[in-house]
Amino acid sequence: MKKGEVLILQIKEMDFKGNGIAFYENKPVKIKGGVIGQKVEVKIRTVSYTHLRAHETGRNLVCRLLL
């Protein structure tokens, strides 16, 4: 998988907010809106480790430190 690559995924589930959930390599991918069975294009984008850490919660931090 490369940055900018476009995947075609199919929405398999819906969450309680009405967002679609598709799966890529057994990992959930949230899609804004949509309906079950709909095929959607998803563009891959990368984020830095620093960006991920900026969204870290106290619970995540404890789990990461325990690893």
Helices and strands as residue ranges (DSSP letters): E 6-10, E 13-14, E 20-24, E 27-31, E 39-43, H 49-54, H 58-66
